[in-house]
């Protein structure tokens, strides 16, 4: 008897941009839509069979099965109608994270280490970059642009408005919380206090800000990020970059093993 083989890959690969959003979309589709669809399909087939028996003078009982089939089909259609906006939102967000992630990969040429979809407890950091300019958490906000009104993001240092509307979820609070979490994580694992700057990117939007608004949080269009990084004075040595990158990559892999139950 041949022995069962073991994978030669010891460490799981690092996560891809938008991976947690893709997982949410899959779970939402499978749990809320796919299962009811197959139930409805099965009942429709049973109802069709009963009607066939009826027309061929077999002992029929199609009414009950038809009622179940109509109920299941109606439930599936209702679920699809209710979940369609959320699925569309997750798709848009995932596409934005992937586009930004591909753009951030170019920063490796400037010596930055790039990480995607860093999972915390009950949340994820879209991207993390580590280089001479420091450590940065990046939150991607992908929004549909209005057809007629001004497609502009404005930041005054305290609040963000998108096309003149303040979003329900405070992105500034979210970004600062993510940066603080990563700072504590690196402090515990490396024993060093590294400054972590939160960044919020709005792909495809024109971003304006008032003077002095970028002290604590950067709110930018992705193409503006390299310029801001280039203006930052070097604060991390190569040794610190390697140290922080190593500990963050180990955290990501351990967390992935824990989530998959293989740790």
Protein Blocks (a to p, Z undefined) as FASTA:
>chain_A
ZZddddfbfbacdddehklmmmmmmmmmmmmmmmmmmmmmmmmmmmmmmmmmmmnopacd
fklmmmmmmmmmmmmmmmmmmmmmmmmmmmmmmmmmmmmmmmmmmmmmnopacdehiace
hiacfbacddfkbccddddddddddfklccddddehjacceehiacfbdfklmmmmmmmm
mmmmmmmmnopacddddddddehiacdddehklmmpccddfklmmmmmmmpccfbdfklm
mmmmmmmmmmmmmmmmmmnopZZ
